[in-house]
Amino acid sequence: METPDKRIILFPQDKGGIGKSFVAALLHDYLTEERVRVRAFDLDHANSTFNRLVPEAEFIDTDVDIDKLGVLDRIVHALDEADVVLVDNRATGGSKVLAYLDEAQLPHLQSELNCALVFVLIATDDKDANSQIAELIDGYAGRVQWLVARNLRDSESLPLYGQSNSRRRLAELGAVEIDVPCLFEVTRNRLQQANLTVGRGRTADSLHLLDRSRCVRFHERMAGEFTKARALLIG
């Protein structure tokens, strides 16, 4: 089977506060530095964290009736000019994105679109987030590809996720697993206040040298992690 040339990379969970937008911004940094043609979309018009960190990210309002979810066609049309389309889901109400995927039959059309649909899952020890992972596997096993980002913000281990049936099933599905290490909260907050990604924070005059140094080291670490999934993310 030929490897598709393009990717739609989607963060399908709608659990808030687990780090979706942060990881999406890190991934955008990586793709941009790898000189990938990328279009980014933020579906969370209420909090707009991803757009604040990545101003290039375009808004799509999914707070609409089901019959108006055709607005998400923009994601597919973006493949005309981009090799990777990166989509950060909204917190709460994100099930509409899954409804759109099924109505548009995107998993079925991947070959004709010459693209792979990649789900990025944020693994934490949050029970609700892990329940969503299990539900996504039930609905999309064998229909999409999987990247698991283990968010180690609060702990160096994730026993709840690590011992879960979901992790075992994802391994059977060929999921790639990467780690997102802890970035000191003080630096995370300063990046948020300055609306900067970690990659851009490396050279931002508005940040203290200590914060810029942390950004340099964190960016290098994440580049190594994303490189583990390069074939999945870029091809």
N, C-alpha and C positions, 0 to 999 in steps of 0.2 A: 504494500500500500504506500502510495506517495505521501510525503509529509506536506501538509498544507503550508502555503507561503505566509498566511496571515493569521492573526490572533484577535479574538475578542476575549479580553480578560475581565472578569466580573467578580465583584465581591458580593455574593448573594445573601449573606446573613443580614438581618435587619436589627440585630441586637445592638443597642447603643453602648458606647463606652468600652468596647473591647479592642479598639485600636485599628479599625478598618481604614479610616482616613489617613492615619499615620503610616500604615504599611503601604497604602496606595501611593502616598507621596514619596516614600522611599523607593518604591518600584518605578515611579515616574522619573526620579533622579537617575536610577540605574539605566533605564531605557534611553533616556536622553543622552547620557554619557556614552552609551554604546552606539550613538548616532542612528537609533531606530526612528523611523517616521511614526510618530505616535499622536493620536488624538485622545483627549481625555474628557470625560463627562462626570459631572457631579449631580446626583439625583436628589440630594438633600438640600432643598432651598431654604429650610428652616435654620439649620446650623451652618451649613456651607463651609465646613472645616476644610475639605479638600480644595475647594475653589480659593479659599483664603491663602492656603499654602502654595497652590499651583494655580495662579491666575489664568493660565491658558485653558484650564478646565471649563467646559461650557455647561451651563445649567440645562437640565431637562426637568420640567415640573411633572411629577407623576401623581400629584394630588388631584387626580381627575377621575371621572367615571371610567369603568372598565372599557367601554366602547371607544374611548378617546386615547387609549394607550398606544395608538399608532404613532404618537409623538416619539416613541422610542425607536421608530424606524431610522432616526438619525444615527443611531449607533451602527446600524448595518451599512447605511449609505456612507459613513465615514471610512469604510474599507476602501472606497474608491481612491482615496488620497493618502491613506495611512496603512502601515504594515501591522501596527498594533493599536487596538482601540481599548482604552482602559476606562472602566466604569466603576465608580464608587457608589454603592447603594445608600439609600436613606435609612435612617434609624426609624423603626416602626413603619408599617405600611409597605415594607419592601416586598411583600408577597406579590404585589402588582407586577414587579419585574419578572417573577417566575411565571405569572399568568401570561405576560407578554411573550416570553420565550416559548411557551407551549402553544399559544395561539398562532404565533408566527412560524412555528415548527423549526426554530433555529437549530436545535440539536440534529434534526433530520436533514437540514439543508447545508450542513457544514461542508460537505464535499463539493456541492455545486457553487458555494460561495468561496471555495478555496481557502477556508479558514478553519481554525480549531477554536472551540469554545472552552475556555479554561476558567474553572471556578477556583478562586482563592479563598480558603477557609482560615479564619483566625481561631487558633486553638488556645483556649485559656482553661482555667478551672472553674469557670462560671457554668452552672448547671443549665441555664437557659440556652447559652451559646452552644453547649455540647448537644443539647436536645435538637437544636436547629441543624447541627451538622448531621445527626442521625437521620433527620427528616430529608435533608438534601440528598444524602446517599440513597435513601429509599426511592426518591423520585428520579434521580439522574445517574445512578450507577450504570456504567456502560454507555452513557450518552454524552458525557463531557469528560474533560481531563481535569486533574486535581493538583493544586498546590496547597500545602498546609504550612501556614506561618505560625510557629509556636511563639506566642507573645510571652516573653520572660520578664516583663516589666516588673512584676511583683514577686517573682520567685524563680529560682534556677531550675525548678522541676515543676511538672504539671501532672501530679499523680492521678487526678480525676480523668483527664484526657488520656494520659499515658497508658492507663489500665483499661481503657474503654473498648467496647466492641467496635465502636466507630473507627478507632485507630487501626485495629486489625483489618477491618473491611477496606479502609483506604489503602493500606499496604497491598492488599490483594488486587486492588484496582490500579496499582502502579503509581499511586500518588507520590509526588516529591515533597519531602518535608524539610523545611529550613527553620532556623532559629532567628528570632528578633530579640537581641539582648537588651538589657536595661540601659537606658540613657538617663543620666541624673535628672531628677524632676526639675531642678532649678534651670537647667539648660533647655529642657522641653518647654517649660513655661516661657522662657525668653524667646524661643523660636516662635511659639504661638503668638506672643505679644507683638513680635516683629513680622508675623506672617511669612515666615521663612521655612523652607524645607531644610533638612539636615545638610543636603548637598550645597545649597546656597548659603547656609550658615557658615560654611568653611571659610568664606572670604568676605563675610559681611562686616563692614566697618562699625555697624551699630552694635555688634556683639563684643563682649570682652574676650581677650585672648584666651582665657580659660575655656570659654564656651566654644570658640572657634576650634581650639585644639581637640575638645571632645567631639565636635562634629567631624573633624578630619578622621579621627580614629573610628568613630561609629560608621561613617560612610564607607571606609575601607572594609570594615567587618561585613557590612551588608552587601557590598559588591561581591565579596567572596561567597556569601550565602546565596545570592541570586544567581551567581555563576553556576552553582550546583543545579539550578533549574533552567539553565540557558536554553537547552533544546526545547523545553516546554514553553518558555516565554517568548523566544525569538525564532527558534527553528535552526 
